[in-house]
Amino acid sequence: MILVTGASGKTGTAVINALAARGEAVHAVVHRPEQVAPAIALGARRASAGSMSDASALIQAADGARAIYHICPNVSPHEVAFGRAVVAAATGAGIRRLVFHSVLHPQIEAMPHHWDKLRVEEMLLESGLDVTILQPGAYMQNIMAGWRGILEEGIYRIPYSVETRLSLVDLGDVAEVAASVLASPGHAGATYELVGTTPSSQLEITETLSRVLGRPVRAEAETIAAWEARARTAGMGDHQRRTLIRMFRYYDRHGLTGGTAVLRTLLGRPPRTLAEFAAGAAAAVR
Ligand SMILES: NC(=O)c1ccc[n+]([C@@H]2O[C@H](COP(=O)([O-])OP(=O)(O)OC[C@H]3O[C@@H](n4cnc5c(N)ncnc54)[C@H](OP(=O)(O)O)[C@@H]3O)[C@@H](O)[C@H]2O)c1
C-alpha cells in the first residue's frame, strides 16, 4: 500500500490514477470527508480524511503502508510544518520509503513557496529515510485556468510579460514518473528535475495554441492589480495571493526554465508536447 497525501487535489488525482493504472494499492489521505468517496471511485483502495497538521492521524493512516508519496497543498503557509508531520508519520509507522513532490528550482528564495520546499528537501535528506525528490516545472494544466478566455476571446492572459520563458510539463507525465519511482528500485537518494518542454515564451505558447485550435490566440500581459482583484473576488487567501504575486514578479524578470533530458530518460519516451496537451484539452471540451 502506498500512502498519498494531498490526494484530492489536481496532482493527487493524477498520481492516484497513475498508481492505480499500475495496479498499486493506494491509501489516499484527503482533506475533507466528502473527498473520500471520489478518491475511492478514482481507484484508491482506502481513503481517509484529515488535516496534514495532524501527525498522529497521519501515523495511523500510514500503518501498513510500504511508502509515502507526499504532496503538500499548493502555496501552503504550512509547507514546512506539514513536511515535518509527514516525516514523523513515516518514522512513527516504520516506513522507510518517501517520495516528495517538490518543485523546479526550489532554491529560489524570492519565491517563498519554492524556498519552503527547499527546507522540506533539506529535512528529508537529513531524515535517514529512503527519499526521492521530484521537482516538476509549471504544469501545462495551469493553462486550463485561462481556457475560457482562450476559447471565447482568443486571449491568453498572464500577469507577467508575454516574453516570459517557462518550461512546462504535462501533469500526466509527472504522475507516470511518480508511480514508476515508487515501483522500481534505484531511486532512493535521487532528486529529479521534471520538465517536458524547452523554454517557451508566452508568445510561443499562444502560437502553438493558435495552430492546434485553428483560431488566433494572443498572449496578453494583465496587470498584477487586475489579477489580484480577480483572485480576491474568487476567494483566494492573503498568503496565496501575496506568494503568487512574488512568483509572477520573479517570472517576469527571470522566467523559470529547466532541461528535458531527465524526464525523457525516466519516461523512456519523449515527454508530452504542448501541442498534444492542447489537442487533448480541446477534444475534452468538445
Ligand atoms: N501547479 C503547478 O504547476 C505545480 C508545479 C510543480 C509543483 N507543484 C506542487 O504540487 C503540489 C500540489 O499542487 P496542486 O495544484 O495539485 O494542489 P491543489 O489542487 O490545490 O490540491 C491541494 C489539496 O490539498 C488539500 N488541503 C488543503 N489544506 C489541507 C490540509 N490542511 N490538510 C490536508 N489537505 C489539505 C486541498 O483540499 P481542499 O479542497 O479541502 O482545500 C486539496 O485537495 C503543491 O505542493 C505545488 O507546489 C505544482
The ligand as a Gaussian input file, in Angstrom:
#p B3LYP/6-31G(d) Opt

LIG

0 1
 N        0.709000      23.701000     -10.282000
 C        1.949000      23.540000     -10.713000
 O        2.299000      23.955000     -11.828000
 C        2.949000      22.838000      -9.834000
 C        4.237000      22.592000     -10.336000
 C        5.159000      21.942000      -9.519000
 C        4.812000      21.558000      -8.231000
 N        3.545000      21.821000      -7.782000
 C        3.214000      21.416000      -6.405000
 O        2.199000      20.441000      -6.428000
 C        1.563000      20.435000      -5.145000
 C        0.091000      20.219000      -5.288000
 O       -0.462000      21.261000      -6.059000
 P       -1.951000      21.105000      -6.630000
 O       -2.158000      22.273000      -7.560000
 O       -2.184000      19.740000      -7.131000
 O       -2.794000      21.341000      -5.319000
 P       -4.339000      21.507000      -5.169000
 O       -5.063000      21.065000      -6.426000
 O       -4.578000      22.895000      -4.685000
 O       -4.692000      20.463000      -4.039000
 C       -4.330000      20.644000      -2.752000
 C       -5.109000      19.639000      -1.921000
 O       -4.669000      19.754000      -0.566000
 C       -5.823000      19.808000       0.260000
 N       -5.546000      20.505000       1.508000
 C       -5.631000      21.840000       1.765000
 N       -5.312000      22.077000       3.055000
 C       -5.051000      20.886000       3.624000
 C       -4.693000      20.475000       4.929000
 N       -4.549000      21.352000       5.931000
 N       -4.516000      19.163000       5.168000
 C       -4.681000      18.250000       4.179000
 N       -5.003000      18.572000       2.915000
 C       -5.197000      19.871000       2.644000
 C       -6.846000      20.513000      -0.562000
 O       -8.143000      20.213000      -0.056000
 P       -9.343000      21.284000      -0.085000
 O      -10.009000      21.054000      -1.395000
 O      -10.154000      20.936000       1.080000
 O       -8.706000      22.646000       0.036000
 C       -6.609000      19.915000      -1.940000
 O       -7.271000      18.710000      -2.115000
 C        1.952000      21.750000      -4.462000
 O        2.838000      21.469000      -3.414000
 C        2.630000      22.535000      -5.572000
 O        3.643000      23.395000      -5.093000
 C        2.617000      22.425000      -8.554000

